Amino acid sequence: MTVTAALIATATGLVLSKACTYLLDRLGEAPDEEHQVTLDNGKGSESTKISGTTFTGVTESWCAETGGCTGYDRCPTSYI
């Protein structure tokens, strides 16, 4: 099953920006393609590259290093 932005939006109820929708769809369609992103959890941010195959590991590691990634309800509309 390919994960798409529409599937994520339906499952979570989140409203995703056009940029976010594009990125999530690309991660599902081309899992080895790298994308430059900025990770931000309100406790710091970092620019890094992710792909569909590295997304979970990179974000989990970064969240652990910065003290956790919670409070999604406070995220601006154009962020996930």
Buried (B, 14 or more C-beta within 10 A) or exposed (E): EEBBBEBBBEEEEBEBBEEBBEBBBBBBEEBEEEBEBEBBBEEEEEEBEBBBEBBEEBBEEBBEEBEEBEEEEEEEEEBB
